[in-house]
């Protein structure tokens, strides 16, 4: 048979309530930290890896085309001058 001691029942309720309170405080702290992080870094303009690689490839292609055009101009100038 189980004894119904009100002291133990109240102590169990208190411990259970404290555990719930601490868990809630942890969730609130994590949410507050997440919000501060968003506020701090929200104004910065980050790009994704895919966007970065796409622009990098476009720049490499533009440099290659510029080098080809420089070579062609030098060839045409040599023909005009010579």
N, C-alpha and C positions, 0 to 999 in steps of 0.2 A: 504494500500500500504506500502511496505517496503522501508525504505530509505537506500540508498547505501552510508553509511558514511565510507570512507576509513580508518579513525582512528579506528573505531570499528572493521572493518574487519581485519586490521593489528594486533590489540590487540588480537582478537580471534585466529589468526594464531600463534601469539607469545605464548599465553597460551597453545594452543594445542601442539605446538612444545616443549615447556618446559616440559609438562606432558610426552610426549614421551621420551624425554631425561632422565628424572628422572626414568622412568620405565626401560629404557635400562641400566642406571647406577645400578639400583637395581639388575637386572638380572646378570650383569657382576660381581657385588660384591658377589652375591650368588655363582656363578660359580667359582670365585677365591677362596672363602672360601672352597668350596667342593674340589677343586684341592689341596689346602694346607692340608686338612684333609687326603686325599688319600696319599699324599706324606709322611705325618707324620706317619700314621698307616699302610701304604702299606707294609713295611718291616716286620711287626709283623705277627706271624703265629697263627691265631685264628682257632679254630675248631668249628664245628657246635654242637649243643646240641645232635643231633643223634649220631655223632661220639664219643662224650664224654661219653654218656650213654652206647654205645657199648663197649668201652674200659673198662669202669667201671665194666660192667657185666663180661667181660672176666677176669679181675683181681680178682673179687670175686670168680669166678669159679676156677681159678688157686690157690687161697688161700685155698679153700675148698679141692681141690685135694691134695695140699701139706699137709694139716692137716691129711687127710686120709692116705697118705703115711707115715707120721711120726708115726701114730698110728700102722700101719702095721709093720713098722720097729721095733718099740718098742716091739710088740707082738712076732715077729720072734726072736729078741735078747733075750727075756725072755725064749723062748722055747730052744734056743741054750745054754743059760747059766744055765738053771734049769734042 
